[in-house]
Each structure stands twice: as C-alpha cells, then as structure tokens.
Amino acid sequence: MDRAILREARAGRHAYLDEPPLVRWLAVGAALAFLVLFLLLPLIVVFTNALERGLTAYAAAVRDPVTLAAVRLTLLTAAIAVPLNLIFGLAAAWAIAKFEFKGKTLLTTAVDLPLSVSPVISGMLFVLLFGAQGFLGPFLARHDVKIIFAVPGIVLATVFVTAPLIARELIPLLQSQGNEEEEAAMTLGAGGWQTFFRVSLPKIRWGLLYGVVLCNARAMGEFGAVSVVSGHVRGLTNTLSLHVEILYNEYQFAAAFAVASLLTLLAVVTLGVRFIVERSTR
Amino acid sequence: MAAKRGSVLPGFSLSMGFTLTYLSLIVLIPLSTIVLRSATLSWERFVETVTAPRTLAAYRLSFTAALVAALINAVFGLLTAWVLERYRFPGRKLLDGLVDLPFALPTAVAGIALTTFYAKDGWVGRWLDPLGIHVAYTPLGVVAALTFVGLPFVVRTVQPVLRDMDVTLEEAAASLGAGRRMTFVRVLLPQLLPAILTGFTLAFARALGEYGSVIFIAGNMPMKSEITPLLIMIKLEQYDYAGATAIALVFLVASFCVLLLANLASRMRRSLLPA
C-alpha cells in the first residue's frame, strides 16, 4: 500500500510526497560522488595498479613461491577458523534466538565483544597468553610448543576476530522466524536433530551462506591481529594480507597490488553472494 | 543463566553449553589476560606510560579522527540511504551492493589502495595537492581511511527504517500544509535519528580500533599521525609488553565508556519519544 503511494508519488501524481527535481538531482549527485570517490575508485585502483606492468608481471607476482606459500597458509587458516565459527554461530544463535533465559543481553554482548576490540589488541591478547614472557610462555617453551610467531597463533587470532560474524547473521534471522514450525515438527514426532536439519536449517540457509562467506573473507583478509602474532617469517608465517604489506614496504607496488587483487576478488565474490542472498530472500 | 521458560524445543543445554565453553576459551579467557597483566604493573609505571606525551597524542588522534570520520559517515550515510531507498536511477542496485565493500575488503588492501589514490601523483591526490590539501601521510589521511572503514554502518542501519516507514505520516504532514523541507525536518528526521545514532556509534567504534587501512596512509609520525593501535604495535615489537598492555587497557576502557554513553543516549531518546 505504502509502496504503491510512493510509486505514484514518483510518477508525479502526488507531487507533495516528492522533492523538487533540483533537490533530487543534487542529492543523487552528492551520494554518487561520495560512493564513487570512497568505494568504486579505490576498488579500481587495485586492479589498474596490479596490471600496470602487464599480464606477465602480474602472473609472475601471483605465481611467486612466496606468494603461493602465503596462499596456502591463508587457505589453511580459513579452513580451520570458518568451520569452528560456523558451529559456534549455529549453537549461539540457537541458544539465543530460540530460548528465553536470564542474562541473554549479557551473552549477546559477549558474543559481539571481539568486534569492538581493536585487531592489534586482539593479537596482543594471544601474545600475553602464549608469548615468551606470557602466562603460558615458560610452560610452552619447556614442551617445545610454538604458538606465537607460528601458525597456531595466526589461526587463534583469526578465530578470535571472526568469531561473532556468523552468529550475528543468524541470531536476528532465527528470531524473526519464530518457533511454530519447529514445534509442529516436534509434535509430529521429529527428533531434535531432525527438526534442526530438516526444518530450521533450510529456513536460514541464505543467511547462513552469507555469514559463512563473510566470515571466510574476513578470516582470509585479517591483518592487524595476525600481524601481531605472526612475526612475519617469509614463506612460513606470512598470510596474503601480510605479504601485501611486505611487498608494498619493499616498493614492489605492482606485485603488492597483484597479490591485493586476489583478496579484492574474494571481496567482490562475497558482495556478489550477498547480492544474490538479498534477492532470494526478499 | 539457566531458567528457560515455555519452550518445548530441545537442545538448550547442548547449544548453551557449547556457546559458553567456546566463548570462554576463545574470547573471555584471552580478554581477561589484559586485566591480569595490568595488575602486575606498578602504579607509577602505569601512569607514566599512559600520560607520556606520545601516548596522549596517539589517544587524541585516534578519538578525533574516528569522531570526524563517523560524523562524515552520519551525514553522507543518511544521504546515501535516502537516495538508494527513495530514488530510482541507473546503477542503483550496483551501488547498493557496493556499500558493503568495506566489510569484505581486507584492511591492508584498502590501505594501499587509498594511499595510492590520495598520494601526490594519485587519481585524487594530484588534484588536491595544488590546492594545498595533502591527504596522504597526514592526519587527514587517517580520517579518509576511517571514513572508508565505517561507511556501511549508517547506510545499513538507516535503510530498513526508511523502507518500513509509514508514508501516511508524510501524507498527513503534507495535507496539513507542511512543505517538503518541514516534513523532512519535523516528521522524517526524528524517526530516523535513533538509527543514525546507532550507525554513528558502530562506525565510531569500528574506526577507533582500525589498524590495517590506516598505517599505510597515515605516515605514522610520532606525536603527529600515529594512531593508538600502531603505538601498541610498536611497544609490542620492542617487547615492552607492560607498556603495550597499559596503553591498550586505557584505550579499551575509554572506548567502552564512549559506547556505553552512546547506548544510554539512544535509550533515553527512545524513552522520551511517544510510543
């Protein structure tokens, strides 16, 4: 109904609900300028700079053994962090959205906590725990376990930073759908897991997909936290993001942007998934 | 935490148990180390570290730059949300999808792209430089990076409110003789304000802690363009864990206080508004 009125307003039938054309064009122009200046052009800068030295140089930068090692570590990190946070996201969303209990607000705040901590501080937490001068440092040294300046530290920091992402997508979604269908399934004799997999999960599949894709993009691109715990050992503890920084600081701009373009493509794919998800849920 | 009421659905103890265990192991225990670690600091050492001129300059830059960036995002975020929801023009859907780019783009990539973009010979820098406006390697660059990082928040909090808004209110205002501008200021803006404030707070919080996109463009001069997360990073690289912890603790407490105040403000506004 409201939409219909607005559409009529736009067609000029209800001029009193629309701004004068001059205002309209100024508003569109200003918003466009803002978005193009702050989003679109920086995005294009990545690709033009990556291809500045031509396709051969681009391919060489991407196929460099150090880059490939960074790709492997980045994939490994995401392959551990995303499934862990997926299980956490499903459990947290189920508990928070489907049940009433005391301290719900507190729990929701705790789930969101990593988002309001600076990534550098997030990384620092793990250095304080597992570093040489950390609480568990002497114990780890005695057993010859390396966490900081090694792969486990990178994985831990990434898991911490990306922990809330899937839960945050799922909580409002599960809440908005109510419990009736699940309750009906239970009444008809379905078991708990059966209800979860056959009734609840299909209803939230699109939100879940976007949550996973976003969590994956953030896990692969995490920089600050990983930078603190990695120690920047080339070919060993270098993720793609850290590799971009090293190349850039060595003035290998084209190579830095070539590696950056891989991460940018990942971001574009993530936005594409969001676009499709929005379409199919509306 | 137990006391569940009136739900026949199973899995409460399983999901809650897993959530609490995971949260404790991954988030709460690591976070508590910062408090425990600070307790081992001597008071004199703590005060000396957090009141050092370099630390104070970093705090000041972090808070002002985040504030300015969040304000820019509040104004342009509202405008963007309005234009995307209310007007039709070619490329609208594409731009709408693009708004989330800062959520998905790794911060290091954003950092080098923005630096190249605003540098003296960059696409925008070359036009601003002759005007005496230097963005890259100055505090202005910090603001530009933080604006990028916080861009989606206001847009995404205002959009759904605009979409679900009752058009009859606007009609009533118009039928009572209010012009478009008056309707916007007196009828629309009050309804949008809570969402704008929420988005502003989220953008501010995100900007405060941001590291990756800033360090490339900031120039990182101590006292001038050095943000707090970078100062913490420098202390950590010098193995000054005590100093890093002290700076981080004050920074965390200060940012939580700001968030709390913003939450209180929006709650007070809501209780003042007629239902």
Interface residues (C-beta under 8 A of the other chain):
Chain A: D2 I5 L6 R10 H14 Y16 L17 D18 E19 P20 V23 R24 A27 V28 A30 A31 L32 F34 L35 L37 F38 L39 L40 L41 P42 L43 V45 V46 N49 L84 I87 F88 L90 A91 A92 W94 A95 K98 F99 E100 F101 K102 G103 L107 A110 V111 L113 P114 L115 S116 V117 S118 P119 V120 I121 M124 L125 F126 V127 L128 L129 G131 Q133 G134 F135 L156 V159 F160 A163 N179 E182 E183 M186 G192 T195 F196 L214 A217 R218 M220 G221 E222 F223 G224 S227 V228 L240 S241 L242 V244 E245 Y248 F253 A256 F257 A260 L263 T264 L266 A267 T270 L271 G272 R274 F275
Chain B: M1 A2 A3 K4 R5 G6 S7 V8 L9 P10 G11 F12 L14 S15 M16 F18 T19 Y22 L23 I26 V27 L28 I29 P30 L31 T33 I34 L36 R37 F76 L79 T80 W82 V83 L84 R86 Y87 R88 F89 K93 L95 G97 L98 V99 D100 L101 P102 F103 A104 L105 P106 T107 A108 V109 A110 I112 A113 L114 T116 F117 G122 W123 V124 T147 F148 L151 M165 D166 V167 T168 E170 E171 A174 S175 R180 A205 R206 L208 G209 E210 Y211 G212 F216 T228 P229 L230 I232 M233 L236 Y239 Y241 A244 T245 A248 F251 L252 S255 F256 L259
